[in-house]
Amino acid sequence: ITKIGPRKGDNAPMAVIEVLTEKDN
């Protein structure tokens, strides 16, 4: 999950969004 975001700082919020998107798919 943490590898999704390009930046380690803004990586946490982006990871959460990616997880929600994956669950919808």
mmCIF entry with sequence, helices, sheets and N, C-alpha, C, O atoms, coordinates in Angstrom:
data_MODEL
# 
_entry.id   MODEL 
# 
_entity.id                         1 
_entity.type                       polymer 
_entity.pdbx_number_of_molecules   1 
# 
_entity_poly.entity_id                      1 
_entity_poly.type                           'polypeptide(L)' 
_entity_poly.nstd_linkage                   no 
_entity_poly.nstd_monomer                   no 
_entity_poly.pdbx_seq_one_letter_code       ITKIGPRKGDNAPMAVIEVLTEKDN 
_entity_poly.pdbx_seq_one_letter_code_can   ITKIGPRKGDNAPMAVIEVLTEKDN 
_entity_poly.pdbx_strand_id                 A 
# 
loop_
_entity_poly_seq.entity_id 
_entity_poly_seq.num 
_entity_poly_seq.mon_id 
_entity_poly_seq.hetero 
1 1  ILE n 
1 2  THR n 
1 3  LYS n 
1 4  ILE n 
1 5  GLY n 
1 6  PRO n 
1 7  ARG n 
1 8  LYS n 
1 9  GLY n 
1 10 ASP n 
1 11 ASN n 
1 12 ALA n 
1 13 PRO n 
1 14 MET n 
1 15 ALA n 
1 16 VAL n 
1 17 ILE n 
1 18 GLU n 
1 19 VAL n 
1 20 LEU n 
1 21 THR n 
1 22 GLU n 
1 23 LYS n 
1 24 ASP n 
1 25 ASN n 
# 
_struct_asym.id          A 
_struct_asym.entity_id   1 
# 
_struct_conf.conf_type_id            HELX_P 
_struct_conf.id                      HELX_P1 
_struct_conf.pdbx_PDB_helix_id       AA1 
_struct_conf.beg_label_comp_id       ASN 
_struct_conf.beg_label_asym_id       A 
_struct_conf.beg_label_seq_id        11 
_struct_conf.pdbx_beg_PDB_ins_code   ? 
_struct_conf.end_label_comp_id       ASP 
_struct_conf.end_label_asym_id       A 
_struct_conf.end_label_seq_id        24 
_struct_conf.pdbx_end_PDB_ins_code   ? 
_struct_conf.beg_auth_comp_id        ASN 
_struct_conf.beg_auth_asym_id        A 
_struct_conf.beg_auth_seq_id         11 
_struct_conf.end_auth_comp_id        ASP 
_struct_conf.end_auth_asym_id        A 
_struct_conf.end_auth_seq_id         24 
_struct_conf.pdbx_PDB_helix_class    1 
_struct_conf.details                 ? 
_struct_conf.pdbx_PDB_helix_length   14 
# 
_struct_conf_type.id          HELX_P 
_struct_conf_type.criteria    ? 
_struct_conf_type.reference   ? 
# 
loop_
_atom_site.group_PDB 
_atom_site.id 
_atom_site.type_symbol 
_atom_site.label_atom_id 
_atom_site.label_alt_id 
_atom_site.label_comp_id 
_atom_site.label_asym_id 
_atom_site.label_entity_id 
_atom_site.label_seq_id 
_atom_site.pdbx_PDB_ins_code 
_atom_site.Cartn_x 
_atom_site.Cartn_y 
_atom_site.Cartn_z 
_atom_site.occupancy 
_atom_site.B_iso_or_equiv 
_atom_site.pdbx_formal_charge 
_atom_site.auth_seq_id 
_atom_site.auth_comp_id 
_atom_site.auth_asym_id 
_atom_site.auth_atom_id 
_atom_site.pdbx_PDB_model_num 
ATOM 1   N N  . ILE A 1 1  ? 0.843   -1.203 0.000  1.00 0.00 ? 1  ILE A N  1 
ATOM 2   C CA . ILE A 1 1  ? 0.000   0.000  0.000  1.00 0.00 ? 1  ILE A CA 1 
ATOM 3   C C  . ILE A 1 1  ? 0.870   1.242  0.000  1.00 0.00 ? 1  ILE A C  1 
ATOM 4   O O  . ILE A 1 1  ? 0.571   2.212  -0.697 1.00 0.00 ? 1  ILE A O  1 
ATOM 5   N N  . THR A 1 2  ? 1.950   1.220  0.780  1.00 0.00 ? 2  THR A N  1 
ATOM 6   C CA . THR A 1 2  ? 2.806   2.407  0.879  1.00 0.00 ? 2  THR A CA 1 
ATOM 7   C C  . THR A 1 2  ? 3.608   2.606  -0.402 1.00 0.00 ? 2  THR A C  1 
ATOM 8   O O  . THR A 1 2  ? 4.115   3.699  -0.653 1.00 0.00 ? 2  THR A O  1 
ATOM 9   N N  . LYS A 1 3  ? 3.724   1.558  -1.214 1.00 0.00 ? 3  LYS A N  1 
ATOM 10  C CA . LYS A 1 3  ? 4.517   1.684  -2.447 1.00 0.00 ? 3  LYS A CA 1 
ATOM 11  C C  . LYS A 1 3  ? 3.731   2.371  -3.560 1.00 0.00 ? 3  LYS A C  1 
ATOM 12  O O  . LYS A 1 3  ? 4.286   2.677  -4.615 1.00 0.00 ? 3  LYS A O  1 
ATOM 13  N N  . ILE A 1 4  ? 2.427   2.616  -3.326 1.00 0.00 ? 4  ILE A N  1 
ATOM 14  C CA . ILE A 1 4  ? 1.604   3.240  -4.370 1.00 0.00 ? 4  ILE A CA 1 
ATOM 15  C C  . ILE A 1 4  ? 2.003   4.708  -4.552 1.00 0.00 ? 4  ILE A C  1 
ATOM 16  O O  . ILE A 1 4  ? 2.154   5.180  -5.679 1.00 0.00 ? 4  ILE A O  1 
ATOM 17  N N  . GLY A 1 5  ? 2.172   5.426  -3.435 1.00 0.00 ? 5  GLY A N  1 
ATOM 18  C CA . GLY A 1 5  ? 2.494   6.849  -3.519 1.00 0.00 ? 5  GLY A CA 1 
ATOM 19  C C  . GLY A 1 5  ? 3.940   7.072  -3.914 1.00 0.00 ? 5  GLY A C  1 
ATOM 20  O O  . GLY A 1 5  ? 4.835   6.397  -3.405 1.00 0.00 ? 5  GLY A O  1 
ATOM 21  N N  . PRO A 1 6  ? 4.178   8.017  -4.822 1.00 0.00 ? 6  PRO A N  1 
ATOM 22  C CA . PRO A 1 6  ? 5.533   8.336  -5.252 1.00 0.00 ? 6  PRO A CA 1 
ATOM 23  C C  . PRO A 1 6  ? 6.335   9.011  -4.144 1.00 0.00 ? 6  PRO A C  1 
ATOM 24  O O  . PRO A 1 6  ? 7.542   8.800  -4.026 1.00 0.00 ? 6  PRO A O  1 
ATOM 25  N N  . ARG A 1 7  ? 5.656   9.828  -3.327 1.00 0.00 ? 7  ARG A N  1 
ATOM 26  C CA . ARG A 1 7  ? 6.336   10.527 -2.230 1.00 0.00 ? 7  ARG A CA 1 
ATOM 27  C C  . ARG A 1 7  ? 6.054   9.831  -0.915 1.00 0.00 ? 7  ARG A C  1 
ATOM 28  O O  . ARG A 1 7  ? 4.934   9.376  -0.686 1.00 0.00 ? 7  ARG A O  1 
ATOM 29  N N  . LYS A 1 8  ? 7.038   9.740  -0.054 1.00 0.00 ? 8  LYS A N  1 
ATOM 30  C CA . LYS A 1 8  ? 6.843   9.076  1.244  1.00 0.00 ? 8  LYS A CA 1 
ATOM 31  C C  . LYS A 1 8  ? 6.009   9.953  2.177  1.00 0.00 ? 8  LYS A C  1 
ATOM 32  O O  . LYS A 1 8  ? 5.421   9.438  3.128  1.00 0.00 ? 8  LYS A O  1 
ATOM 33  N N  . GLY A 1 9  ? 5.944   11.249 1.933  1.00 0.00 ? 9  GLY A N  1 
ATOM 34  C CA . GLY A 1 9  ? 5.179   12.155 2.798  1.00 0.00 ? 9  GLY A CA 1 
ATOM 35  C C  . GLY A 1 9  ? 3.687   12.081 2.474  1.00 0.00 ? 9  GLY A C  1 
ATOM 36  O O  . GLY A 1 9  ? 2.865   11.813 3.351  1.00 0.00 ? 9  GLY A O  1 
ATOM 37  N N  . ASP A 1 10 ? 3.340   12.323 1.186  1.00 0.00 ? 10 ASP A N  1 
ATOM 38  C CA . ASP A 1 10 ? 1.926   12.280 0.769  1.00 0.00 ? 10 ASP A CA 1 
ATOM 39  C C  . ASP A 1 10 ? 1.517   10.853 0.435  1.00 0.00 ? 10 ASP A C  1 
ATOM 40  O O  . ASP A 1 10 ? 0.495   10.619 -0.210 1.00 0.00 ? 10 ASP A O  1 
ATOM 41  N N  . ASN A 1 11 ? 2.312   9.925  0.872  1.00 0.00 ? 11 ASN A N  1 
ATOM 42  C CA . ASN A 1 11 ? 2.095   8.516  0.534  1.00 0.00 ? 11 ASN A CA 1 
ATOM 43  C C  . ASN A 1 11 ? 0.953   7.916  1.343  1.00 0.00 ? 11 ASN A C  1 
ATOM 44  O O  . ASN A 1 11 ? 0.237   7.047  0.846  1.00 0.00 ? 11 ASN A O  1 
ATOM 45  N N  . ALA A 1 12 ? 0.774   8.361  2.570  1.00 0.00 ? 12 ALA A N  1 
ATOM 46  C CA . ALA A 1 12 ? -0.263  7.776  3.435  1.00 0.00 ? 12 ALA A CA 1 
ATOM 47  C C  . ALA A 1 12 ? -1.678  8.047  2.894  1.00 0.00 ? 12 ALA A C  1 
ATOM 48  O O  . ALA A 1 12 ? -2.435  7.096  2.700  1.00 0.00 ? 12 ALA A O  1 
ATOM 49  N N  . PRO A 1 13 ? -2.058  9.308  2.647  1.00 0.00 ? 13 PRO A N  1 
ATOM 50  C CA . PRO A 1 13 ? -3.416  9.593  2.143  1.00 0.00 ? 13 PRO A CA 1 
ATOM 51  C C  . PRO A 1 13 ? -3.668  8.946  0.791  1.00 0.00 ? 13 PRO A C  1 
ATOM 52  O O  . PRO A 1 13 ? -4.756  8.425  0.548  1.00 0.00 ? 13 PRO A O  1 
ATOM 53  N N  . MET A 1 14 ? -2.672  8.972  -0.094 1.00 0.00 ? 14 MET A N  1 
ATOM 54  C CA . MET A 1 14 ? -2.844  8.386  -1.428 1.00 0.00 ? 14 MET A CA 1 
ATOM 55  C C  . MET A 1 14 ? -3.045  6.881  -1.306 1.00 0.00 ? 14 MET A C  1 
ATOM 56  O O  . MET A 1 14 ? -3.817  6.295  -2.064 1.00 0.00 ? 14 MET A O  1 
ATOM 57  N N  . ALA A 1 15 ? -2.363  6.259  -0.368 1.00 0.00 ? 15 ALA A N  1 
ATOM 58  C CA . ALA A 1 15 ? -2.481  4.808  -0.195 1.00 0.00 ? 15 ALA A CA 1 
ATOM 59  C C  . ALA A 1 15 ? -3.907  4.456  0.215  1.00 0.00 ? 15 ALA A C  1 
ATOM 60  O O  . ALA A 1 15 ? -4.467  3.470  -0.263 1.00 0.00 ? 15 ALA A O  1 
ATOM 61  N N  . VAL A 1 16 ? -4.491  5.257  1.093  1.00 0.00 ? 16 VAL A N  1 
ATOM 62  C CA . VAL A 1 16 ? -5.862  4.988  1.550  1.00 0.00 ? 16 VAL A CA 1 
ATOM 63  C C  . VAL A 1 16 ? -6.823  5.095  0.374  1.00 0.00 ? 16 VAL A C  1 
ATOM 64  O O  . VAL A 1 16 ? -7.727  4.273  0.227  1.00 0.00 ? 16 VAL A O  1 
ATOM 65  N N  . ILE A 1 17 ? -6.623  6.121  -0.472 1.00 0.00 ? 17 ILE A N  1 
ATOM 66  C CA . ILE A 1 17 ? -7.507  6.309  -1.634 1.00 0.00 ? 17 ILE A CA 1 
ATOM 67  C C  . ILE A 1 17 ? -7.366  5.120  -2.582 1.00 0.00 ? 17 ILE A C  1 
ATOM 68  O O  . ILE A 1 17 ? -8.356  4.640  -3.134 1.00 0.00 ? 17 ILE A O  1 
ATOM 69  N N  . GLU A 1 18 ? -6.143  4.653  -2.768 1.00 0.00 ? 18 GLU A N  1 
ATOM 70  C CA . GLU A 1 18 ? -5.909  3.518  -3.669 1.00 0.00 ? 18 GLU A CA 1 
ATOM 71  C C  . GLU A 1 18 ? -6.606  2.278  -3.141 1.00 0.00 ? 18 GLU A C  1 
ATOM 72  O O  . GLU A 1 18 ? -7.198  1.526  -3.915 1.00 0.00 ? 18 GLU A O  1 
ATOM 73  N N  . VAL A 1 19 ? -6.546  2.053  -1.845 1.00 0.00 ? 19 VAL A N  1 
ATOM 74  C CA . VAL A 1 19 ? -7.174  0.862  -1.254 1.00 0.00 ? 19 VAL A CA 1 
ATOM 75  C C  . VAL A 1 19 ? -8.685  0.916  -1.464 1.00 0.00 ? 19 VAL A C  1 
ATOM 76  O O  . VAL A 1 19 ? -9.302  -0.091 -1.812 1.00 0.00 ? 19 VAL A O  1 
ATOM 77  N N  . LEU A 1 20 ? -9.281  2.090  -1.253 1.00 0.00 ? 20 LEU A N  1 
ATOM 78  C CA . LEU A 1 20 ? -10.731 2.217  -1.437 1.00 0.00 ? 20 LEU A CA 1 
ATOM 79  C C  . LEU A 1 20 ? -11.091 1.969  -2.896 1.00 0.00 ? 20 LEU A C  1 
ATOM 80  O O  . LEU A 1 20 ? -12.114 1.350  -3.189 1.00 0.00 ? 20 LEU A O  1 
ATOM 81  N N  . THR A 1 21 ? -10.255 2.447  -3.809 1.00 0.00 ? 21 THR A N  1 
ATOM 82  C CA . THR A 1 21 ? -10.524 2.245  -5.237 1.00 0.00 ? 21 THR A CA 1 
ATOM 83  C C  . THR A 1 21 ? -10.420 0.770  -5.589 1.00 0.00 ? 21 THR A C  1 
ATOM 84  O O  . THR A 1 21 ? -11.230 0.258  -6.361 1.00 0.00 ? 21 THR A O  1 
ATOM 85  N N  . GLU A 1 22 ? -9.438  0.089  -5.032 1.00 0.00 ? 22 GLU A N  1 
ATOM 86  C CA . GLU A 1 22 ? -9.267  -1.339 -5.326 1.00 0.00 ? 22 GLU A CA 1 
ATOM 87  C C  . GLU A 1 22 ? -10.457 -2.136 -4.804 1.00 0.00 ? 22 GLU A C  1 
ATOM 88  O O  . GLU A 1 22 ? -10.886 -3.095 -5.446 1.00 0.00 ? 22 GLU A O  1 
ATOM 89  N N  . LYS A 1 23 ? -10.990 -1.756 -3.658 1.00 0.00 ? 23 LYS A N  1 
ATOM 90  C CA . LYS A 1 23 ? -12.138 -2.487 -3.095 1.00 0.00 ? 23 LYS A CA 1 
ATOM 91  C C  . LYS A 1 23 ? -13.363 -2.275 -3.972 1.00 0.00 ? 23 LYS A C  1 
ATOM 92  O O  . LYS A 1 23 ? -14.182 -3.183 -4.115 1.00 0.00 ? 23 LYS A O  1 
ATOM 93  N N  . ASP A 1 24 ? -13.504 -1.086 -4.565 1.00 0.00 ? 24 ASP A N  1 
ATOM 94  C CA . ASP A 1 24 ? -14.648 -0.834 -5.450 1.00 0.00 ? 24 ASP A CA 1 
ATOM 95  C C  . ASP A 1 24 ? -14.522 -1.675 -6.717 1.00 0.00 ? 24 ASP A C  1 
ATOM 96  O O  . ASP A 1 24 ? -15.519 -2.137 -7.272 1.00 0.00 ? 24 ASP A O  1 
ATOM 97  N N  . ASN A 1 25 ? -13.291 -1.865 -7.163 1.00 0.00 ? 25 ASN A N  1 
ATOM 98  C CA . ASN A 1 25 ? -13.087 -2.657 -8.382 1.00 0.00 ? 25 ASN A CA 1 
ATOM 99  C C  . ASN A 1 25 ? -13.284 -4.126 -8.056 1.00 0.00 ? 25 ASN A C  1 
ATOM 100 O O  . ASN A 1 25 ? -13.160 -4.976 -8.937 1.00 0.00 ? 25 ASN A O  1 
# 
